[in-house]
């Protein structure tokens, strides 16, 4: 079983810890306690943020696509994802008053990617309406690893990206990718990432593979022009 992968590439982002450290709400009812703190364990936090990210993408698909077009894990993407997430506080659910959310933006970005992966019609619609967010860019850094794995077996990556978070199905899908992971390692280097970080990276890599393929691949996917006859 894959619990932590150590291979041959240096992951640029730190391994996943607790996504949500705490949720803190202020109750406007003067007869109730002022503050209620809810602490989530790792699986609960992952599920919470996955639902939240998909809601954000559903509510703001064009902005979500713009965030996903940025280099994975870059400061620019982290800032854009955070601003978009906090602009859609209704997606947090039935919380009243003020709320403090401490989080790593990578699961937000991955959840947005997974929303589009399971809603290809919405993805196609946004590509038509917002083509500037779908311009191919060469993968950089850790994106090269994710792009390689997707290229080896996109169907297996799709099984992981569309599985429910923190379930047996997710574990099975991650374990099934071990051969592809091993093939995409640079000899003599080390890669350390846990199952969650792996899913986040591969979900975004698969999204980019489908939404913004290289020019040559995009041309191959386009229907060939047929000659016309008078």
Beta strands, then each sheet from edge to edge (+ up, - down):
strand 1: 4-6
strand 2: 23-26
strand 3: 35-38
strand 4: 99-101
strand 5: 192-194
sheet 1: 1+ 5-
sheet 2: 3+ 2- 4+
end
